[in-house]
């Protein structure tokens, strides 16, 4: 049986957290990444690397606008 793999990203200032989950209740990996230099470009590259490594079926990203202006 193939389970859905999800990569969840929690961006923040200078860092982002991530979790890789697989149904029904398995946490595959998690962690924090510090971003230095060109933060936007580095963040995109790091998330791209996670996507390439884990091959998720879905990507979940926090709606930062809603959490800051809600």
PDB file of N, CA, C, O and CB in Angstrom:
ATOM      1  N   UNK A   1       0.844  -1.173   0.000  1.00  0.00           N
ATOM      2  CA  UNK A   1       0.000   0.000   0.000  1.00  0.00           C
ATOM      3  C   UNK A   1       0.892   1.239   0.000  1.00  0.00           C
ATOM      4  O   UNK A   1       1.830   1.326   0.793  1.00  0.00           O
ATOM      5  CB  UNK A   1      -0.962  -0.004   1.219  1.00  0.00           C
ATOM      6  N   UNK A   2       0.611   2.188  -0.875  1.00  0.00           N
ATOM      7  CA  UNK A   2       1.371   3.430  -0.936  1.00  0.00           C
ATOM      8  C   UNK A   2       0.680   4.487  -0.081  1.00  0.00           C
ATOM      9  O   UNK A   2      -0.513   4.752  -0.228  1.00  0.00           O
ATOM     10  CB  UNK A   2       1.519   3.919  -2.401  1.00  0.00           C
ATOM     11  N   UNK A   3       1.462   5.078   0.813  1.00  0.00           N
ATOM     12  CA  UNK A   3       0.948   6.139   1.661  1.00  0.00           C
ATOM     13  C   UNK A   3       1.336   7.488   1.083  1.00  0.00           C
ATOM     14  O   UNK A   3       2.330   7.595   0.365  1.00  0.00           O
ATOM     15  CB  UNK A   3       1.470   5.993   3.099  1.00  0.00           C
ATOM     16  N   UNK A   4       0.568   8.505   1.386  1.00  0.00           N
ATOM     17  CA  UNK A   4       0.860   9.864   0.947  1.00  0.00           C
ATOM     18  C   UNK A   4       1.958  10.438   1.843  1.00  0.00           C
ATOM     19  O   UNK A   4       1.868  10.378   3.070  1.00  0.00           O
ATOM     20  CB  UNK A   4      -0.425  10.759   0.986  1.00  0.00           C
ATOM     21  N   UNK A   5       2.990  10.991   1.216  1.00  0.00           N
ATOM     22  CA  UNK A   5       4.080  11.636   1.941  1.00  0.00           C
ATOM     23  C   UNK A   5       3.898  13.149   1.842  1.00  0.00           C
ATOM     24  O   UNK A   5       3.676  13.685   0.756  1.00  0.00           O
ATOM     25  CB  UNK A   5       5.475  11.198   1.375  1.00  0.00           C
ATOM     26  N   UNK A   6       3.993  13.830   2.979  1.00  0.00           N
ATOM     27  CA  UNK A   6       3.783  15.270   3.053  1.00  0.00           C
ATOM     28  C   UNK A   6       5.046  15.931   3.601  1.00  0.00           C
ATOM     29  O   UNK A   6       5.626  15.475   4.586  1.00  0.00           O
ATOM     30  CB  UNK A   6       2.549  15.608   3.940  1.00  0.00           C
ATOM     31  N   UNK A   7       5.461  17.016   2.941  1.00  0.00           N
ATOM     32  CA  UNK A   7       6.531  17.868   3.443  1.00  0.00           C
ATOM     33  C   UNK A   7       5.884  19.150   3.933  1.00  0.00           C
ATOM     34  O   UNK A   7       5.276  19.877   3.147  1.00  0.00           O
ATOM     35  CB  UNK A   7       7.620  18.154   2.343  1.00  0.00           C
ATOM     36  N   UNK A   8       6.006  19.436   5.221  1.00  0.00           N
ATOM     37  CA  UNK A   8       5.446  20.644   5.817  1.00  0.00           C
ATOM     38  C   UNK A   8       6.585  21.610   6.122  1.00  0.00           C
ATOM     39  O   UNK A   8       7.605  21.218   6.688  1.00  0.00           O
ATOM     40  CB  UNK A   8       4.634  20.312   7.108  1.00  0.00           C
ATOM     41  N   UNK A   9       6.407  22.877   5.745  1.00  0.00           N
ATOM     42  CA  UNK A   9       7.419  23.914   5.927  1.00  0.00           C
ATOM     43  C   UNK A   9       6.847  25.020   6.809  1.00  0.00           C
ATOM     44  O   UNK A   9       5.724  25.477   6.598  1.00  0.00           O
ATOM     45  CB  UNK A   9       7.889  24.486   4.557  1.00  0.00           C
ATOM     46  N   UNK A  10       7.634  25.445   7.799  1.00  0.00           N
ATOM     47  CA  UNK A  10       7.246  26.562   8.665  1.00  0.00           C
ATOM     48  C   UNK A  10       8.327  27.639   8.545  1.00  0.00           C
ATOM     49  O   UNK A  10       9.352  27.564   9.221  1.00  0.00           O
ATOM     50  CB  UNK A  10       7.064  26.097  10.169  1.00  0.00           C
ATOM     51  N   UNK A  11       8.103  28.645   7.685  1.00  0.00           N
ATOM     52  CA  UNK A  11       9.113  29.696   7.516  1.00  0.00           C
ATOM     53  C   UNK A  11       9.110  30.677   8.685  1.00  0.00           C
ATOM     54  O   UNK A  11       8.083  30.922   9.319  1.00  0.00           O
ATOM     55  CB  UNK A  11       8.875  30.451   6.208  1.00  0.00           C
ATOM     56  N   UNK A  12      10.282  31.224   8.946  1.00  0.00           N
ATOM     57  CA  UNK A  12      10.430  32.253   9.964  1.00  0.00           C
ATOM     58  C   UNK A  12      11.605  33.133   9.549  1.00  0.00           C
ATOM     59  O   UNK A  12      12.213  32.894   8.506  1.00  0.00           O
ATOM     60  CB  UNK A  12      10.649  31.629  11.395  1.00  0.00           C
ATOM     61  N   UNK A  13      11.926  34.126  10.331  1.00  0.00           N
ATOM     62  CA  UNK A  13      13.013  35.037   9.992  1.00  0.00           C
ATOM     63  C   UNK A  13      14.358  34.349  10.214  1.00  0.00           C
ATOM     64  O   UNK A  13      14.735  34.055  11.348  1.00  0.00           O
ATOM     65  CB  UNK A  13      12.922  36.334  10.830  1.00  0.00           C
ATOM     66  N   UNK A  14      15.069  34.097   9.129  1.00  0.00           N
ATOM     67  CA  UNK A  14      16.410  33.514   9.214  1.00  0.00           C
ATOM     68  C   UNK A  14      16.461  32.015   9.407  1.00  0.00           C
ATOM     69  O   UNK A  14      17.547  31.435   9.401  1.00  0.00           O
ATOM     70  CB  UNK A  14      17.136  34.141  10.313  1.00  0.00           C
ATOM     71  N   UNK A  15      15.315  31.368   9.578  1.00  0.00           N
ATOM     72  CA  UNK A  15      15.275  29.906   9.742  1.00  0.00           C
ATOM     73  C   UNK A  15      13.966  29.386   9.151  1.00  0.00           C
ATOM     74  O   UNK A  15      13.033  30.150   8.904  1.00  0.00           O
ATOM     75  CB  UNK A  15      15.407  29.496  11.257  1.00  0.00           C
ATOM     76  N   UNK A  16      13.916  28.088   8.933  1.00  0.00           N
ATOM     77  CA  UNK A  16      12.622  27.458   8.679  1.00  0.00           C
ATOM     78  C   UNK A  16      12.646  26.065   9.273  1.00  0.00           C
ATOM     79  O   UNK A  16      13.678  25.394   9.310  1.00  0.00           O
ATOM     80  CB  UNK A  16      12.297  27.410   7.155  1.00  0.00           C
ATOM     81  N   UNK A  17      11.479  25.652   9.735  1.00  0.00           N
ATOM     82  CA  UNK A  17      11.325  24.314  10.256  1.00  0.00           C
ATOM     83  C   UNK A  17      10.655  23.454   9.201  1.00  0.00           C
ATOM     84  O   UNK A  17       9.949  23.957   8.327  1.00  0.00           O
ATOM     85  CB  UNK A  17      10.514  24.318  11.568  1.00  0.00           C
ATOM     86  N   UNK A  18      10.887  22.146   9.291  1.00  0.00           N
ATOM     87  CA  UNK A  18      10.234  21.247   8.349  1.00  0.00           C
ATOM     88  C   UNK A  18       9.900  19.937   9.042  1.00  0.00           C
ATOM     89  O   UNK A  18      10.520  19.564  10.037  1.00  0.00           O
ATOM     90  CB  UNK A  18      11.126  20.998   7.116  1.00  0.00           C
ATOM     91  N   UNK A  19       8.919  19.257   8.502  1.00  0.00           N
ATOM     92  CA  UNK A  19       8.554  17.912   8.947  1.00  0.00           C
ATOM     93  C   UNK A  19       8.131  17.119   7.721  1.00  0.00           C
ATOM     94  O   UNK A  19       7.456  17.637   6.832  1.00  0.00           O
ATOM     95  CB  UNK A  19       7.410  17.948  10.025  1.00  0.00           C
ATOM     96  N   UNK A  20       8.533  15.868   7.687  1.00  0.00           N
ATOM     97  CA  UNK A  20       8.130  14.956   6.621  1.00  0.00           C
ATOM     98  C   UNK A  20       7.292  13.875   7.281  1.00  0.00           C
ATOM     99  O   UNK A  20       7.760  13.163   8.170  1.00  0.00           O
ATOM    100  CB  UNK A  20       9.377  14.347   5.850  1.00  0.00           C
ATOM    101  N   UNK A  21       6.045  13.760   6.834  1.00  0.00           N
ATOM    102  CA  UNK A  21       5.110  12.814   7.426  1.00  0.00           C
ATOM    103  C   UNK A  21       4.572  11.869   6.368  1.00  0.00           C
ATOM    104  O   UNK A  21       4.502  12.200   5.184  1.00  0.00           O
ATOM    105  CB  UNK A  21       3.960  13.550   8.115  1.00  0.00           C
ATOM    106  N   UNK A  22       4.199  10.693   6.822  1.00  0.00           N
ATOM    107  CA  UNK A  22       3.596   9.716   5.923  1.00  0.00           C
ATOM    108  C   UNK A  22       2.410   9.094   6.640  1.00  0.00           C
ATOM    109  O   UNK A  22       2.469   8.811   7.837  1.00  0.00           O
ATOM    110  CB  UNK A  22       4.628   8.625   5.481  1.00  0.00           C
ATOM    111  N   UNK A  23       1.330   8.885   5.892  1.00  0.00           N
ATOM    112  CA  UNK A  23       0.138   8.292   6.499  1.00  0.00           C
ATOM    113  C   UNK A  23       0.482   6.914   7.062  1.00  0.00           C
ATOM    114  O   UNK A  23       1.410   6.272   6.569  1.00  0.00           O
ATOM    115  CB  UNK A  23      -1.017   8.187   5.464  1.00  0.00           C
ATOM    116  N   UNK A  24      -0.207   6.464   8.035  1.00  0.00           N
ATOM    117  CA  UNK A  24      -1.249   7.182   8.741  1.00  0.00           C
ATOM    118  C   UNK A  24      -0.692   8.076   9.856  1.00  0.00           C
ATOM    119  O   UNK A  24      -1.275   9.125  10.133  1.00  0.00           O
ATOM    120  CB  UNK A  24      -2.241   6.200   9.315  1.00  0.00           C
ATOM    121  N   UNK A  25       0.416   7.696  10.505  1.00  0.00           N
ATOM    122  CA  UNK A  25       0.908   8.501  11.631  1.00  0.00           C
ATOM    123  C   UNK A  25       2.427   8.458  11.754  1.00  0.00           C
ATOM    124  O   UNK A  25       2.948   8.472  12.869  1.00  0.00           O
ATOM    125  CB  UNK A  25       0.280   8.021  12.930  1.00  0.00           C
ATOM    126  N   UNK A  26       3.132   8.406  10.663  1.00  0.00           N
ATOM    127  CA  UNK A  26       4.578   8.231  10.740  1.00  0.00           C
ATOM    128  C   UNK A  26       5.326   9.526  10.440  1.00  0.00           C
ATOM    129  O   UNK A  26       5.160  10.130   9.380  1.00  0.00           O
ATOM    130  CB  UNK A  26       5.024   7.146   9.779  1.00  0.00           C
ATOM    131  N   UNK A  27       6.161   9.939  11.409  1.00  0.00           N
ATOM    132  CA  UNK A  27       7.044  11.078  11.220  1.00  0.00           C
ATOM    133  C   UNK A  27       8.350  10.540  10.643  1.00  0.00           C
ATOM    134  O   UNK A  27       9.067   9.799  11.317  1.00  0.00           O
ATOM    135  CB  UNK A  27       7.282  11.862  12.569  1.00  0.00           C
ATOM    136  N   UNK A  28       8.662  10.906   9.405  1.00  0.00           N
ATOM    137  CA  UNK A  28       9.841  10.406   8.711  1.00  0.00           C
ATOM    138  C   UNK A  28      11.084  11.186   9.118  1.00  0.00           C
ATOM    139  O   UNK A  28      12.131  10.596   9.383  1.00  0.00           O
ATOM    140  CB  UNK A  28       9.641  10.483   7.198  1.00  0.00           C
ATOM    141  N   UNK A  29      10.971  12.519   9.168  1.00  0.00           N
ATOM    142  CA  UNK A  29      12.100  13.375   9.511  1.00  0.00           C
ATOM    143  C   UNK A  29      11.566  14.743   9.910  1.00  0.00           C
ATOM    144  O   UNK A  29      10.433  15.098   9.585  1.00  0.00           O
ATOM    145  CB  UNK A  29      13.105  13.491   8.324  1.00  0.00           C
ATOM    146  N   UNK A  30      12.385  15.500  10.611  1.00  0.00           N
ATOM    147  CA  UNK A  30      12.026  16.860  10.989  1.00  0.00           C
ATOM    148  C   UNK A  30      13.301  17.604  11.305  1.00  0.00           C
ATOM    149  O   UNK A  30      14.347  16.992  11.517  1.00  0.00           O
ATOM    150  CB  UNK A  30      11.045  16.884  12.200  1.00  0.00           C
ATOM    151  N   UNK A  31      13.221  18.937  11.337  1.00  0.00           N
ATOM    152  CA  UNK A  31      14.398  19.713  11.691  1.00  0.00           C
ATOM    153  C   UNK A  31      14.206  21.192  11.440  1.00  0.00           C
ATOM    154  O   UNK A  31      13.129  21.653  11.061  1.00  0.00           O
ATOM    155  CB  UNK A  31      15.589  19.221  10.927  1.00  0.00           C
ATOM    156  N   UNK A  32      15.292  21.923  11.666  1.00  0.00           N
ATOM    157  CA  UNK A  32      15.341  23.358  11.441  1.00  0.00           C
ATOM    158  C   UNK A  32      16.543  23.630  10.547  1.00  0.00           C
ATOM    159  O   UNK A  32      17.569  22.958  10.651  1.00  0.00           O
ATOM    160  CB  UNK A  32      15.432  24.158  12.794  1.00  0.00           C
ATOM    161  N   UNK A  33      16.413  24.606   9.679  1.00  0.00           N
ATOM    162  CA  UNK A  33      17.516  25.024   8.815  1.00  0.00           C
ATOM    163  C   UNK A  33      17.734  26.516   9.019  1.00  0.00           C
ATOM    164  O   UNK A  33      16.794  27.306   8.926  1.00  0.00           O
ATOM    165  CB  UNK A  33      17.223  24.694   7.308  1.00  0.00           C
ATOM    166  N   UNK A  34      18.978  26.899   9.297  1.00  0.00           N
ATOM    167  CA  UNK A  34      19.347  28.306   9.416  1.00  0.00           C
ATOM    168  C   UNK A  34      19.702  28.824   8.035  1.00  0.00           C
ATOM    169  O   UNK A  34      20.374  28.147   7.257  1.00  0.00           O
ATOM    170  CB  UNK A  34      20.534  28.502  10.409  1.00  0.00           C
ATOM    171  N   UNK A  35      19.246  30.029   7.738  1.00  0.00           N
ATOM    172  CA  UNK A  35      19.454  30.607   6.414  1.00  0.00           C
ATOM    173  C   UNK A  35      20.318  31.853   6.565  1.00  0.00           C
ATOM    174  O   UNK A  35      19.977  32.775   7.306  1.00  0.00           O
ATOM    175  CB  UNK A  35      18.093  30.946   5.719  1.00  0.00           C
ATOM    176  N   UNK A  36      21.440  31.867   5.853  1.00  0.00           N
ATOM    177  CA  UNK A  36      22.351  33.016   5.874  1.00  0.00           C
ATOM    178  C   UNK A  36      22.562  33.509   4.455  1.00  0.00           C
ATOM    179  O   UNK A  36      22.296  32.788   3.493  1.00  0.00           O
ATOM    180  CB  UNK A  36      23.712  32.645   6.534  1.00  0.00           C
ATOM    181  N   UNK A  37      23.038  34.731   4.326  1.00  0.00           N
ATOM    182  CA  UNK A  37      23.293  35.295   2.998  1.00  0.00           C
ATOM    183  C   UNK A  37      21.997  35.753   2.352  1.00  0.00           C
ATOM    184  O   UNK A  37      21.152  36.369   3.001  1.00  0.00           O
ATOM    185  CB  UNK A  37      23.994  34.268   2.099  1.00  0.00           C
ATOM    186  N   UNK A  38      21.847  35.450   1.071  1.00  0.00           N
ATOM    187  CA  UNK A  38      20.623  35.792   0.331  1.00  0.00           C
ATOM    188  C   UNK A  38      19.519  34.851   0.808  1.00  0.00           C
ATOM    189  O   UNK A  38      19.347  33.758   0.269  1.00  0.00           O
ATOM    190  CB  UNK A  38      20.834  35.678  -1.239  1.00  0.00           C
ATOM    191  N   UNK A  39      18.774  35.285   1.823  1.00  0.00           N
ATOM    192  CA  UNK A  39      17.828  34.403   2.506  1.00  0.00           C
ATOM    193  C   UNK A  39      16.745  33.846   1.592  1.00  0.00           C
ATOM    194  O   UNK A  39      16.389  32.673   1.712  1.00  0.00           O
ATOM    195  CB  UNK A  39      17.185  35.138   3.637  1.00  0.00           C
ATOM    196  N   UNK A  40      16.215  34.654   0.687  1.00  0.00           N
ATOM    197  CA  UNK A  40      15.161  34.152  -0.201  1.00  0.00           C
ATOM    198  C   UNK A  40      15.697  33.056  -1.113  1.00  0.00           C
ATOM    199  O   UNK A  40      15.090  31.991  -1.225  1.00  0.00           O
ATOM    200  CB  UNK A  40      14.573  35.297  -1.042  1.00  0.00           C
ATOM    201  N   UNK A  41      16.823  33.307  -1.763  1.00  0.00           N
ATOM    202  CA  UNK A  41      17.399  32.321  -2.681  1.00  0.00           C
ATOM    203  C   UNK A  41      17.828  31.062  -1.936  1.00  0.00           C
ATOM    204  O   UNK A  41      17.607  29.953  -2.423  1.00  0.00           O
ATOM    205  CB  UNK A  41      18.597  32.923  -3.429  1.00  0.00           C
ATOM    206  N   UNK A  42      18.436  31.217  -0.765  1.00  0.00           N
ATOM    207  CA  UNK A  42      18.888  30.052   0.018  1.00  0.00           C
ATOM    208  C   UNK A  42      17.699  29.230   0.496  1.00  0.00           C
ATOM    209  O   UNK A  42      17.744  28.001   0.464  1.00  0.00           O
ATOM    210  CB  UNK A  42      19.737  30.503   1.228  1.00  0.00           C
ATOM    211  N   UNK A  43      16.640  29.895   0.937  1.00  0.00           N
ATOM    212  CA  UNK A  43      15.456  29.190   1.415  1.00  0.00           C
ATOM    213  C   UNK A  43      14.829  28.374   0.291  1.00  0.00           C
ATOM    214  O   UNK A  43      14.463  27.215   0.487  1.00  0.00           O
ATOM    215  CB  UNK A  43      14.434  30.182   1.989  1.00  0.00           C
ATOM    216  N   UNK A  44      14.706  28.979  -0.880  1.00  0.00           N
ATOM    217  CA  UNK A  44      14.147  28.270  -2.032  1.00  0.00           C
ATOM    218  C   UNK A  44      15.018  27.057  -2.366  1.00  0.00           C
ATOM    219  O   UNK A  44      14.497  25.980  -2.653  1.00  0.00           O
ATOM    220  CB  UNK A  44      14.034  29.217  -3.261  1.00  0.00           C
ATOM    221  N   UNK A  45      16.340  27.229  -2.331  1.00  0.00           N
ATOM    222  CA  UNK A  45      17.241  26.113  -2.646  1.00  0.00           C
ATOM    223  C   UNK A  45      17.130  24.997  -1.607  1.00  0.00           C
ATOM    224  O   UNK A  45      17.101  23.819  -1.963  1.00  0.00           O
ATOM    225  CB  UNK A  45      18.693  26.607  -2.728  1.00  0.00           C
ATOM    226  N   UNK A  46      17.068  25.361  -0.338  1.00  0.00           N
ATOM    227  CA  UNK A  46      16.973  24.348   0.720  1.00  0.00           C
ATOM    228  C   UNK A  46      15.660  23.567   0.639  1.00  0.00           C
ATOM    229  O   UNK A  46      15.649  22.347   0.804  1.00  0.00           O
ATOM    230  CB  UNK A  46      17.101  25.007   2.096  1.00  0.00           C
ATOM    231  N   UNK A  47      14.560  24.271   0.386  1.00  0.00           N
ATOM    232  CA  UNK A  47      13.267  23.587   0.247  1.00  0.00           C
ATOM    233  C   UNK A  47      13.291  22.700  -0.993  1.00  0.00           C
ATOM    234  O   UNK A  47      12.775  21.582  -0.966  1.00  0.00           O
ATOM    235  CB  UNK A  47      12.096  24.614   0.161  1.00  0.00           C
ATOM    236  N   UNK A  48      13.884  23.187  -2.074  1.00  0.00           N
ATOM    237  CA  UNK A  48      14.017  22.387  -3.292  1.00  0.00           C
ATOM    238  C   UNK A  48      14.805  21.111  -3.023  1.00  0.00           C
ATOM    239  O   UNK A  48      14.456  20.042  -3.524  1.00  0.00           O
ATOM    240  CB  UNK A  48      14.696  23.202  -4.398  1.00  0.00           C
ATOM    241  N   UNK A  49      15.867  21.226  -2.234  1.00  0.00           N
ATOM    242  CA  UNK A  49      16.673  20.047  -1.877  1.00  0.00           C
ATOM    243  C   UNK A  49      15.847  19.045  -1.067  1.00  0.00           C
ATOM    244  O   UNK A  49      15.951  17.838  -1.282  1.00  0.00           O
ATOM    245  CB  UNK A  49      17.925  20.471  -1.074  1.00  0.00           C
ATOM    246  N   UNK A  50      15.023  19.547  -0.132  1.00  0.00           N
ATOM    247  CA  UNK A  50      14.163  18.657   0.653  1.00  0.00           C
ATOM    248  C   UNK A  50      13.147  17.948  -0.244  1.00  0.00           C
ATOM    249  O   UNK A  50      12.894  16.753  -0.089  1.00  0.00           O
ATOM    250  CB  UNK A  50      13.434  19.449   1.757  1.00  0.00           C
ATOM    251  N   UNK A  51      12.572  18.697  -1.180  1.00  0.00           N
ATOM    252  CA  UNK A  51      11.606  18.096  -2.115  1.00  0.00           C
ATOM    253  C   UNK A  51      12.274  17.007  -2.946  1.00  0.00           C
ATOM    254  O   UNK A  51      11.718  15.923  -3.125  1.00  0.00           O
ATOM    255  CB  UNK A  51      10.997  19.175  -3.043  1.00  0.00           C
ATOM    256  N   UNK A  52      13.460  17.297  -3.448  1.00  0.00           N
ATOM    257  CA  UNK A  52      14.178  16.314  -4.258  1.00  0.00           C
ATOM    258  C   UNK A  52      14.515  15.066  -3.441  1.00  0.00           C
ATOM    259  O   UNK A  52      14.392  13.945  -3.935  1.00  0.00           O
ATOM    260  CB  UNK A  52      15.461  16.930  -4.831  1.00  0.00           C
ATOM    261  N   UNK A  53      14.933  15.260  -2.207  1.00  0.00           N
ATOM    262  CA  UNK A  53      15.331  14.125  -1.365  1.00  0.00           C
ATOM    263  C   UNK A  53      14.143  13.259  -0.947  1.00  0.00           C
ATOM    264  O   UNK A  53      14.207  12.034  -1.045  1.00  0.00           O
ATOM    265  CB  UNK A  53      16.051  14.627  -0.128  1.00  0.00           C
ATOM    266  N   UNK A  54      13.055  13.890  -0.479  1.00  0.00           N
ATOM    267  CA  UNK A  54      11.933  13.138   0.074  1.00  0.00           C
ATOM    268  C   UNK A  54      10.836  12.810  -0.924  1.00  0.00           C
ATOM    269  O   UNK A  54      10.007  11.941  -0.656  1.00  0.00           O
ATOM    270  CB  UNK A  54      11.346  13.894   1.194  1.00  0.00           C
ATOM    271  N   UNK A  55      10.810  13.489  -2.081  1.00  0.00           N
ATOM    272  CA  UNK A  55       9.800  13.221  -3.102  1.00  0.00           C
ATOM    273  C   UNK A  55       8.378  13.199  -2.524  1.00  0.00           C
ATOM    274  O   UNK A  55       7.670  12.202  -2.662  1.00  0.00           O
ATOM    275  CB  UNK A  55      10.098  11.895  -3.785  1.00  0.00           C
ATOM    276  N   UNK A  56       7.958  14.305  -1.874  1.00  0.00           N
ATOM    277  CA  UNK A  56       6.627  14.308  -1.262  1.00  0.00           C
ATOM    278  C   UNK A  56       5.510  14.346  -2.303  1.00  0.00           C
ATOM    279  O   UNK A  56       5.695  14.801  -3.431  1.00  0.00           O
ATOM    280  CB  UNK A  56       6.491  15.494  -0.323  1.00  0.00           C
ATOM    281  N   UNK A  57       4.352  13.855  -1.886  1.00  0.00           N
ATOM    282  CA  UNK A  57       3.147  13.944  -2.711  1.00  0.00           C
ATOM    283  C   UNK A  57       2.454  15.283  -2.523  1.00  0.00           C
ATOM    284  O   UNK A  57       1.698  15.726  -3.388  1.00  0.00           O
ATOM    285  CB  UNK A  57       2.184  12.806  -2.378  1.00  0.00           C
ATOM    286  N   UNK A  58       2.713  15.926  -1.386  1.00  0.00           N
ATOM    287  CA  UNK A  58       2.093  17.219  -1.082  1.00  0.00           C
ATOM    288  C   UNK A  58       3.072  18.088  -0.298  1.00  0.00           C
ATOM    289  O   UNK A  58       3.903  17.595   0.464  1.00  0.00           O
ATOM    290  CB  UNK A  58       0.774  17.026  -0.280  1.00  0.00           C
ATOM    291  N   UNK A  59       2.948  19.389  -0.511  1.00  0.00           N
ATOM    292  CA  UNK A  59       3.753  20.374   0.202  1.00  0.00           C
ATOM    293  C   UNK A  59       2.800  21.287   0.968  1.00  0.00           C
ATOM    294  O   UNK A  59       1.863  21.834   0.387  1.00  0.00           O
ATOM    295  CB  UNK A  59       4.664  21.194  -0.783  1.00  0.00           C
ATOM    296  N   UNK A  60       3.033  21.455   2.262  1.00  0.00           N
ATOM    297  CA  UNK A  60       2.196  22.302   3.103  1.00  0.00           C
ATOM    298  C   UNK A  60       3.079  23.424   3.628  1.00  0.00           C
ATOM    299  O   UNK A  60       4.126  23.171   4.225  1.00  0.00           O
ATOM    300  CB  UNK A  60       1.534  21.489   4.280  1.00  0.00           C
ATOM    301  N   UNK A  61       2.652  24.670   3.403  1.00  0.00           N
ATOM    302  CA  UNK A  61       3.397  25.835   3.866  1.00  0.00           C
ATOM    303  C   UNK A  61       2.460  26.730   4.652  1.00  0.00           C
ATOM    304  O   UNK A  61       1.337  26.996   4.223  1.00  0.00           O
ATOM    305  CB  UNK A  61       4.036  26.607   2.679  1.00  0.00           C
ATOM    306  N   UNK A  62       2.925  27.195   5.806  1.00  0.00           N
ATOM    307  CA  UNK A  62       2.116  28.083   6.625  1.00  0.00           C
ATOM    308  C   UNK A  62       1.801  29.363   5.854  1.00  0.00           C
ATOM    309  O   UNK A  62       2.659  29.891   5.145  1.00  0.00           O
ATOM    310  CB  UNK A  62       2.837  28.409   7.947  1.00  0.00           C
ATOM    311  N   UNK A  63       0.591  29.855   5.991  1.00  0.00           N
ATOM    312  CA  UNK A  63       0.205  31.121   5.419  1.00  0.00           C
ATOM    313  C   UNK A  63       0.695  32.225   6.348  1.00  0.00           C
ATOM    314  O   UNK A  63      -0.016  32.636   7.266  1.00  0.00           O
ATOM    315  CB  UNK A  63      -1.332  31.198   5.203  1.00  0.00           C
ATOM    316  N   UNK A  64       1.911  32.702   6.107  1.00  0.00           N
ATOM    317  CA  UNK A  64       2.539  33.689   6.989  1.00  0.00           C
ATOM    318  C   UNK A  64       1.754  34.989   7.030  1.00  0.00           C
ATOM    319  O   UNK A  64       1.687  35.639   8.073  1.00  0.00           O
ATOM    320  CB  UNK A  64       3.966  33.967   6.540  1.00  0.00           C
ATOM    321  N   UNK A  65       1.170  35.368   5.932  1.00  0.00           N
ATOM    322  CA  UNK A  65       0.389  36.607   5.888  1.00  0.00           C
ATOM    323  C   UNK A  65      -0.787  36.531   6.870  1.00  0.00           C
ATOM    324  O   UNK A  65      -1.042  37.471   7.623  1.00  0.00           O
ATOM    325  CB  UNK A  65      -0.127  36.875   4.448  1.00  0.00           C
ATOM    326  N   UNK A  66      -1.483  35.418   6.850  1.00  0.00           N
ATOM    327  CA  UNK A  66      -2.644  35.263   7.725  1.00  0.00           C
ATOM    328  C   UNK A  66      -2.231  35.233   9.193  1.00  0.00           C
ATOM    329  O   UNK A  66      -2.919  35.806  10.038  1.00  0.00           O
ATOM    330  CB  UNK A  66      -3.409  33.986   7.370  1.00  0.00           C
ATOM    331  N   UNK A  67      -1.119  34.573   9.505  1.00  0.00           N
ATOM    332  CA  UNK A  67      -0.701  34.488  10.897  1.00  0.00           C
ATOM    333  C   UNK A  67      -0.176  35.818  11.423  1.00  0.00           C
ATOM    334  O   UNK A  67      -0.248  36.072  12.626  1.00  0.00           O
ATOM    335  CB  UNK A  67       0.358  33.422  11.054  1.00  0.00           C
ATOM    336  N   UNK A  68       0.347  36.666  10.552  1.00  0.00           N
ATOM    337  CA  UNK A  68       0.871  37.972  10.972  1.00  0.00           C
ATOM    338  C   UNK A  68      -0.197  39.064  10.955  1.00  0.00           C
ATOM    339  O   UNK A  68      -0.091  40.048  11.688  1.00  0.00           O
ATOM    340  CB  UNK A  68       2.028  38.378  10.073  1.00  0.00           C
ATOM    341  N   UNK A  69      -1.218  38.896  10.127  1.00  0.00           N
ATOM    342  CA  UNK A  69      -2.230  39.941   9.957  1.00  0.00           C
ATOM    343  C   UNK A  69      -3.646  39.473  10.306  1.00  0.00           C
ATOM    344  O   UNK A  69      -4.625  40.158  10.009  1.00  0.00           O
ATOM    345  CB  UNK A  69      -2.205  40.442   8.534  1.00  0.00           C
ATOM    346  N   UNK A  70      -3.742  38.314  10.932  1.00  0.00           N
ATOM    347  CA  UNK A  70      -5.036  37.737  11.215  1.00  0.00           C
ATOM    348  C   UNK A  70      -5.688  38.353  12.357  1.00  0.00           C
ATOM    349  O   UNK A  70      -6.799  37.964  12.718  1.00  0.00           O
ATOM    350  CB  UNK A  70      -4.933  36.322  11.441  1.00  0.00           C
TER     351      UNK A  70
END
